[in-house]
Structures are given as C-alpha cells and as structure tokens.
C-alpha cells in the first residue's frame, strides 16, 4: 500500500485570505445560497454592519445607509471613519482592530476583529473608503488581494466609512439576497438601538421604543394584556402572553447580536420569569403553564461575551463580565425588582397572567392522558424505521451546533420517499413519509396533534412538543408533487405548522423543495428545467429535436437524477410571513370554510400552458 511522504514539504502556511477561503465555515458558519436567514451572505452583511452599529453606540453617527442591488452590497455610516493609515490593516490583517481596546469598545457586537476580513476574503470585489479630518482613503480588493490603493486625498464630504462588496459566486454559487430577511435584520438593529435610522434601499427603518416596538410589530394575534416593557442598566425586556397560542416565542439579543439559537441568557430569562411569577403569586405553578403562549424579547450587554460559534447565534457566557455576577443572577435580580413592582402596580395585568396560567394548567391536565397514549403509539409505530429515515448526524454527533446543516424532507407516497431516501446525503438529510393527505387542522385545538397519528409522529420526529429549542433539523423541507394534490398537501402541512408551531415559520425553518418539471436532452447533453421559459431556452441550446420528458410527480424522477436536485444545487423556496401577514387571517382565507377561495388560490398558482401544469 502506497504511503505519502511526511516531511518539511508537507507543512504549509496559509496567509489570512487563503485560510478564510479554504475554511469559510470557521468564520461565517455555513455558506448557503441565501434561501436561509443564517446563510453566509447575510453573515457577511451583518459583520460589516456591526462595525457601523458600534460607531452609533459610541455616539458617532445616527444614520446608516444600506443598499443591495444585483448582489452588490454597500454600507455607509457617518461615524468617525477608520484612521486613514490603518484602512488596509483593518480589512486585511487578522487580529487587527480597535475592538481589542476595551476603553474604546466596552461592549461591542464583535470583539475578534475577523468580520470585515471575512467579507473581504470571501468577496469577488471589496472596496473600503474612509473619510475623516477632511481627507479620505480608498482601497479595492478582489478575493482579499489589493487591486487598487489610492493615496490619501482631500475630501470635504461627511466623515464615516463606506464598505462595498460582492460575495464570490465561486464560493456561494448562485446566491441571492431575500429582501424579507434583510428587512428583518434592519428592524432588529433599530429595535436594539432606539434613535438609529437605517435607510435600506430607500426605505427608512427607525424605532423609538426598542423591544416594545419589536413585540408590537411581530405579534400577529390578540394579546391578553398590554406589553410589559422594562429597562435597566445593560438589560431590556418586553413581555406579553397571546390568545390562541400554544408555543413560547422568544427574541433574544446580546450586545446587539440576534442570538437566534438562544443561549445562557435566554435560558436564564425563562428560569427567572418562572421564579418571579411564582414568588409574586405565592404559588408553585408549573413552569410550562407559566410560559405557555408567552411572547418575550430580552436584550443584555455583556463584557467580552463568549459565543458558541463565530456567527454569534448562541451565547455561551455564564457571567456578565470576567469574574463578575452570573447571567442568571443578573436577570433574576432584575425581574425580581422590576417585574414584581410592575405587577404590584398593574393589578389587571397580574390578574390576566394568573387567569392564563390557570387555564393552561387546566388544559394541560386534561391532555395528560391523550399525551401519554400518543407517546405510546409513537413508540409502537417504530417511528425511526417506518416513518422516519433519519440522518447519521443525530446518532453520531450529540453536539447540537454541528446540526446546522441538517435537513428533513417531508414527502407523500412511497415512490417519492424512496427516490429521496436512496439518493440523499445520509449524514445530514432525513426523510419523513406521509401517508395520504394530512388532516386540515385549521381552528382545531392542539389535542389533534396527539390524536392524529401523522401529526403525532411528525411532532416526535421534529422533537418540538415543548418548543423549538431542541428542534432536530435546521431545515424542514416540504417535498410534494407540482400538481393540484401536491399544492393541497403543501397547504395542509403549512396550516399544521402555522396553527401549532408558528415559530418554525417565523424563525425561517420551513422551505418548499423546487424540483424540475422537464428534462430536455439529446445524446450528449441533459438540461433540467423548472418552468416553461427554461424549457424553451433548453430547446434553443440543444435543438428542437431533443427529447422532452415532463415529470408529473416526484416518484417519476429516478434516484440517480434526484441526487442533482437535493445536493449542493438544491433549490429551496423559503416560507416567509410578510410584515403585514396575520396568521389567523391567512389560515381563515386558505384553509377555512371558504372552499371556493381555496380552490381558486390553488388553480391560480398553477399555470397551464400547452397542457403543462407547473407551480408559479
């Protein structure tokens, strides 16, 4: 057996840009194509924006201008501007930046000096311009390599920094920026920084009331009492409970960073809230009953925070500052003082909370028998053999952070399930097989989740009975046929998620799989087409004598072909709630008793051309 020689020539040193491009996951998490809110292109935007936000926090510049057009991103702030002699170093030398000086940036969003370097190295074009002291410096890069460095020039423009970049298609593939994801990011920055104005593609984003505004805008159902809004040194919280909601919904932040995966601060808040409520009422209410249907936002400031990944989506710190008080004690003391005082002064709110807790307790006890029976049925159904073909990451890797790329395909029918199962990446991709059309769960209580076998097993597969903190798959992909029945199944599944687990949609976990409708080929070339225009263009490239196959269902696509559609080039359409969408209104319209409206929706979203049906 041949062996490689291991000697001095085997040792290689990579410069900063080579290492970032070779191991981008170490710096921005995952790559992705922009279909998911945690994909790398949004992390690059966030890393550049964070520097501008830090300037605002330090009292420099109240407006940030953001433009994204044709995948070209521009961020302009009106802060102090990078010292002109250090412009190149700040965007191209690892471990260089002002954030290492705690006197300048005490509680900064980012402390490791990597963000703009990653954006530089992972972009096909990167430009940085700094204006200060009536002078400016501009430098241009390609993939981290300087292609143009202008000398310092006179400049009478407003001081600040402008960064422009284009993420590299060689690394990210055919990516896109989804406007709703970017808008959500802009709003979060404004909620966390009242008084900040962000102009994104000409639209103004501004908040006066911080997390109060966040809850008021994000909640789309009736609340049981006015939002409780509390502020203290290094902490802000907003709390309310909602009507007709079963889950818990949290928005947590550390130093202005949206910690979408929670962390020690979110866990401490949940624990401290329960203790404060119990102490106030003097009763040992169950934690589940206290937190059911809660909507809450919490933001804290921590000195030198420790995150569990470079993308800073989960806080790992247990202390507010080195050798200081714990996060739990800090939050607990705050709620004990401020929330307790609020409830004493607002008896109507206190009464509404206790009434809600007692109702949740009554419903939970009434459901105990049903839940027990449902869990027994799930075990007998051999979930992980018959319904769920799981991925190996759940068996071999118990670190939740490494499951960021895990995907669950929800399919209908043995043939479709079989094709995906045979060709999937068994390490990270799982398949859940539906049996027929799911039940229309609109306006039903959560009891149906346990009584209906399909829903019960799907809930168990996702591990979301107690919320999405322990969600087993980062992406949940609905894979149905591109016909009327497939559209109906899709709507029924979306109804299930929106009715009982809306946070899955709100946090960007639900997707629709796009598969080709046509295969156009000749002896030398094959092109898969996702719509009529692509089919016509393929005929132009290959010739009108090409063989055309129309896929009527997923089961008609062979496993050998399916591997092209669920691999690196997988096309996913995220399910996104618009800022004006109300879940109840959506469900009433699409899944209520207005059957004719639903039929028209399905038909209008299927185009019929030359006897060919396709999803628009």
N, C-alpha and C positions, 0 to 999 in steps of 0.2 A: 504494500500500500504506500503510495507516494505521500511524502510529508513536506510541508512548507518549511523553508529555512527561516529560522527566527534569529535575527541578528540586528546590528545597528540600523541597517537599511529598513527594517520593519517598523521602526519607530518614526512616526510622522507628527509634526507640529502644525496645527491648523491656525490660520490667523482668525480674527474675530468674525469676519463676514463668512468665511468658509465654514466655520463651525455652526453658525446660526443657520446657514442654508442647508447644511448636511443634517442637522438635528433641530429642525424648527420647533418640534414638539416640546423641547426643553424650554422654549422661550414664549411660545404663544399657545400652548396646549395642542389642539388639533388643527388641521388645515381646513378641510371642508370647502364647499363651493358657494357659501353664502346662504344656503337654504335653512341653516340652523342659526339661532341667535348667538351661539358660542363658537361659531366658526372663526377661523383665523383672521379673515379680512376685517371683521368687527373688532377683534382684539388689537389689530394694528391701529385702527381709528381711535380706539379707546386709549391706547398708550400715548398717542400724540396729543389727544385732547386732555389727558390727565395733566400734562405739563402746563397747559393753559389754565386749567382749573386751579392748579396750585398757585399760579400767579394771582388769580382772583381772590383766593383765600387769604393771600398775603396782603391784599388791599391794593392790587395793581391791575387796573383794567376791569370794567364792568360788562364788557361785551365781547363775545367770541363769534366769529363768522365761520360757518362750515358750509362747504359746497361739495357735492358729489355729482359728477356728470360723466357718463361714459367710463365709469370705474376710475376716474381721476379724482382724487380727494384733496381738498385744500382746507387747512385750518389756520385762521388768522386771529391772533389775540392782540390785545393792546396793553400788555404787561410791560415789564422793564426791558425785555429783549435780552437775548443771550449776549454776554460780554463778547465783543467782536473778535477778540483774539482767540476765543475758545469755541467758536462756532463749529469748526471741523471736529475738534476733540469731542464735543458733546453729542455728536451724532455718529461717531465712528470709532470711538475708543471705549471699550468695556471698562466699567468701574470708574467712569468719569462723569461728574455732575455735581451740582450744588446740594443735592439732597443728602449727601453724606454729612453735611454740616447741619447738625440738629438745631443750631441757633437760627439758621435761615429757614429751614423747613422742618418744623417741630412735629407736625402730624400730617405728613404728606400722603398722597394717594399711593405713590410708588417710591420705594426707597433704594432700589437696587441698581438704578442707572442703566437699565437694559432696554427699556421700551422703545425709544426713538432709534436706537441702534438696530433693533429687530426690524422695525418698519423700514429702515434704510436698506438693510441687507436683503430683505425679502421683497423688495420692490424693483421693478424693471426701471423705474425712474423715481428719483427722490431729490427734492430741492428744499433747501433751508435758507431762509432770509431773515436776518435780524436787523432791527432799526433801533438805535439808541444814541443819545448825545448828538443828534443831527447828522449821524453817519449810519451807513449800512454795510452789511457783508452778505454776499450771496454765494452759495456753493451748490453744485449739481452733482448727482451720483447716478450710476447705473449698477444695480446689484451690489451696492456698497462700495463701488470703485469711483473715485473722483474723476469726473469728465470735464469739469469746468469750475475753477475757483477764481471768482472776481476779486480784485483788490478792494480794499475798503474805500467807499465813495461817500461824497457828501449827499445827504438825504434829509429834506425838510419835512418828510411825512411823519405821521404819528408813530411813536415808538411801539415796539412789540415784536412778535415773531410770526412768520408765516411759513408753514410747512406744507409742501405739496408732494404727493406720492401716488404711484400706480402699482398695486400689488402685482407681483410677477406671475403671469399665466403659466410659465414653465413649472411653477411650484403649486399654484392654486387651481390650475386647469381653467375651464370655462366658468368662472365665478360670476356672481352678481351681488349687488347690494340691494337688499329688500328694504324699501322705504319705511315700512312699519317698524322694523327692528331698529333702524337708525333713529326714528322719531321717539321711540320708547327710551333709547339711550339719552337723547337730548332732554326729554322730560325729566328723567331721573337726575341728571346733573342739575337741572333748575330746581327740583324739589329739595335737593340737598344743599343748595346754595341760594337761598332767597335773596333776591336783588340782582342776581346774574341774568343777563339777557343773552340768549343764543339765537343767532339768525341762521337757520338751516335752509338752504336753497330758497331764500327769500321769505321764509315763514318765521315768525317770531315765537320763541319759547320763553316763558317767564312765569315765576311763581313767587307770591308774596308770603304764603302761609306754610311752606315746606311740606312736611309729611301729611298734614291735614289735606292739602290740595291733592296729594298723591291718592289717598284713600277716596276722596270725593270723586276723583276722575276715574279711578279703576273699578270701584264698586258699581255693578250694574243691576243691583236688585235692592229691594226695600231694606233699610236698616232698622234695628229695633230701638235705637236711642241715638242721640246726636254723637258725632265723633268726639272722643276724648283726646285732646291734644295737649301733651305735656312736654316742657322743655327744661333742661338743666345744663350744667356745665359738662360738655362732652357727651351729651345724650339727648335724644329727642324721640318720642314715641307718639303714635296715633293708634287708637283702638276703637273698634265697634264690633257688634255682632249683627249678622244678617238673617233675614227671614228666608225660609225655604232653602237653606244651605246646609249641607251635611259635613263638609270638609273644613279644614283650617287653611287660611291663606295668609302667608307672611311675606313681607318685603323687608329684607334686612340689608344693612349697609355698614361698612367700616371705612372711616376716613374718606367717605365719598364714593367708595367702591361698592357696586351692587354685588353682594355675596349670594348669588343665585342658588348655591348649594348650602346656604346657611352657615353653620359652624358653632363655635362655643358661645357666641353672643346670642344667637337665635335660640339655642337650647337653654341658655341661662334665662332669657326672657320668658320662655314658655314655663319654665320651672318657677320663676319668681312671680309670674302672674297668678299661678295657681295658689302659691303660698299667701300672697296678698289678699286674694279673694276669700280664701278660707279664713284667714285671720279677721277680715272685716266682718264677715257674716257669723263667725264663731262656729262654723260647721265644717265637718270634714268631707266636703263634696268631692266626688270623683274627678280626677284631673280631666278625663275625657269629656265629662259633662260640662265642665267649666269652659273648655276650649272649643267645643263643637260650634261650628259656624262663625268662628272668630275671623275677623279681618284686621290685621295689625301691621304696622310698619315701625321699625326701630333702626335708629342710626346712632352709632357711637364713634368716638375719636380715641384712638389708641396710639401710644408712643411705640414706635418700632414694631408694628403688627407682624405676626408670623402667619403666613397663609400656607395652605397645604399644596399649592401649585403656583407656577409663575403667573397664571392668568387670574389669580387672586379671587377665585369664586367661592372659597370656603375658608373661614377664619380658624386658625389652629391655636391662637394665643389663649392662654388661661389667665393672663394678668393684663391689667390696663397699661402698665409700664414696667420696665425691668425692676424686679424686686418690689413691686407695688401691690396694691389691692387686687383681688381676683375679679375677673369679669362678672362672675356670678354674684359676688358680694356687692359690687358696684351697682349692678342693675337691680338687685334685690332691695338695697337700701333706698335707691331712687323711687322704685314703685311703692315701697312701704310708706314713704313720706308723701309723695305727690299723688299717687293714685288713691291711696287711702284718704287723703284730705279731700280729693275731688269727690269721692263717693259720699263722704260725710256732708259735703256742701250741696250735692245734687242727688237728693233722695229719689227722685223719679227715675234717674238713670240706674241707681243702685237697685231699685225695685224691679226694673226691666231686666237687669242682669240676673237677679235671683230667680225671677219667673222663667227666664230662658234656661237656667241651669236645671230647675226642677222639671221642666218639660223634656229636656234632653235625658235626664235620669229616668223619667217615666218611659220614654220611647226606647231607651237602651235596655231596660229590664224586660220590656215587652218583647224585645227582639232577641234576647239571650237564647231562648230555646231554638229559634229559627237559625241563628248563627251557628249554634252547636251542631245542629243537624246538617247544615250546609257544609261545615268543615269535614264532617264525617263522610259526606257524599263525595267531596273533593278528593279525599284520600282513597276511597273505594274506586274512583274513576281513573286511578293511575295517571294523574294529570301529566306527569313528566314523561310518559310513554305514548299515550294515545292522542291527547290534545296538543301537547307542547313538545316540540323538538327543541330542546334548549341548546344554548351555546356553551362551549367549554369554559369560557372565562368565569362563569358562575360556579364551576366545580373546582377549578384550579387556582383561582385568584380571589382571595377574600378582601382585597383592597378595593373599596368602592371607587376610589379615584381613578383606577385603571379601567373602569367600565364606561368611560365617557363615550367610547365608540360602539357600545353595544346597541343592537337593533332587534326589535321584534316585528316580524311580518304577520299581520292578521289576514288570513286568506279564507276563501269559501270554496269548498269542493275538494275532493281527493286529488284530482289531476293537477290543479293549480298548486296545492300544498306540496304534492310530490315533486313537481318541477323545481320549486324554490328550495325544498329540502335537499334535493340531490346536488344542487349547484351552489348553495350558499357557502359563505365563509363560516365553517363550523366553530371557529374560535370566537367570533363576535356576533354572529347572526342566528337568531332563533325564529321558529315558525309556530304560530298558533292556528289550528284549523277549526273554522266554524262549521257547524252542521246546519245548513239551511240559513234562512233569513233570521236575524236576531229579532227579538220582541221589540215593538215600539214602546219605549219606556217613558214617553212624554207624560208628565203630570202624575206618574206613579211614585210611590214612596220608596225609600231605599230598601225596604223589605223585599222588593222584587229582585234586588241584586243577589240575595241569598236563596230565594225561592226558584229563580230561573237558573237552570244548570249551566247554560252557556255563560251568563253573566258572572255567576259564582266562580266558575273555573277561570275566566279571564281575569277577574279581580285577584284571584290567588296567584295566577301566573305573573301578573304585574307587581304583586305584593303591595297593594295600595289600600288595603282595608282601613288602615289607620292614618292615611295621608300619603303624600308622595316623597317623604323624606327617605324612605327605603325603596324607592322605585328601582326595579331591577334592570330596566332598559332605558337608555337615554333617548332613543328614538322609537316611537311606536308608529309603524307604517301600515296603513290600510291598503291592501292589495286586492282590488276587485276588478272584474271584467269591465271593459269600456262599452257597456250597453245599459239598457234601462234597468235591468235587475241589479247590475253592479252598482249603478248610481244609487238605487234604493237601499242596498245593503250599506253603502257608504254613509248615507244619511242616518240610517238606524244606529250605526256604530257611533257616529258623531253625537247623536242625541243621547246615547248612553253616557258618553264622556262628559258632555256639557251639563247633563242633568245631575250627575252624581260626583264627577271628578273634574270640575271646570278648570282647576289649577293646572291640569295636564295640558290643556289648550293654551291657557294664559302664559305658561312658562315655556311654550314652544316645543313640546314633546310629540305632537301629533302631526303626521305627514300623510300625503297621498302618493302612492307609487305611480309614476308615469311609465307605461310600457308602450312599445311601438305598435301601431295599428297595421303597418305594412312592412313587408320585406320585398325589396326590389333587388334583383340580382341577375347576373349573367355568369358565364363560366369563370370569369376572372375576378369579379368584384361583387360584394354584397353591401347594400345600404339599408339600414333600418330607419323607418320614417314614423314620426309621431303625429303627423297631421297631413292634410291634403296638400298643403304647399310643399312640404318636404318630399312628398311622393312625386309631385310634378318636377321638382328640381332634380330628384334622383333619376327620373326618366331622361331628363336633358343630359345628365352626366353619363349615364350608362347606355342610353339608346332606347327607342320606343319598342324594340323587340325584346326587351328584358322581361323576365318572368316576375309577375307581381302576385304576392300572397297577402291576403288580408287575414289578420289574426282576429277571430271572432271572440276569443276568450283566452285567459292566461294558460289554460290547460292545453291549448294548441301550440304553445311555444315550448320547444324541446328543452330539456335541461342544459344541453350544450349551448343553446342560444341564450337561455335565461342568464347565464353567468355574465353576459355582457351588460345586462340591464340592472343587476343588483351589486355590481362591483364598484370600481373607482369612478366610473362614469354614470352611476345611478342618478336618475332624475327624480327628485322629490319636490313635491309642491307642499309647502308648509300650510297648516291650517291656522289662520290668523284672525283674531277678532279685531275689527276696526274700532277706532276710538269712540265711534258713536253707536256701535252694536250693543244691544242689550240681549243677554242670553234668553231671557223669558220671551221676548218678542220674536227672536229667531226661531225658537222651538215652537211657539204658537203658530207661526206662519208656515214653517216647513213640515212640522210633524203633528199639528193639531187636527181638528176635525174638518178643516177646510181642504178636503181631499183634492178637489179640483185645482186649487192653487199649487199644491204639491206636485200634481201630475204635470201642470204647465211648467213648473220650475225644472223638473227633470227633462221634459221634452225640449224646452228652450235651451238647456245646457248640453244638448246632444245635437250636433249638426248632421243633417242628412244631405249628402251630395253624391250624386251618381250612385244611389243605392248603397252608400257607405256611411255607417254610423260612427261618430267619434266624439270624444269628450272635448268640449271647447276649453 
